[in-house]
Amino acid sequence: MASTDDPDAPDALLTPSEVAQLFRVNPKTVTRWARAGKLTAIRTLGGHRRFRASEIQRCLEELSHEDVPITDNNHHTS
């Protein structure tokens, strides 16, 4: 992970699976959140989504201070 002491250091990028483990959700839920604009995704040259570790950490910290569930209860049957 990038050091917080160096603002110019590149931020670590996480895969949807890694983000899903942190939020304790399915990787497809992370993809849905990205499509819905809830998380900012960076696209690789191959079209895969990656997420900035600093943004994910910030989201986790915000959720830990709120009494809000972090799971997506909107189950789609498509």
Buried (B, 14 or more C-beta within 10 A) or exposed (E): EBEEEEEEEEBBBBBBEBBBEBBEBBBEBBBBBBEEEEBEBEEEEEEEBBBBBEBBBEBBEEEEEEEEEBEBEEEEEE
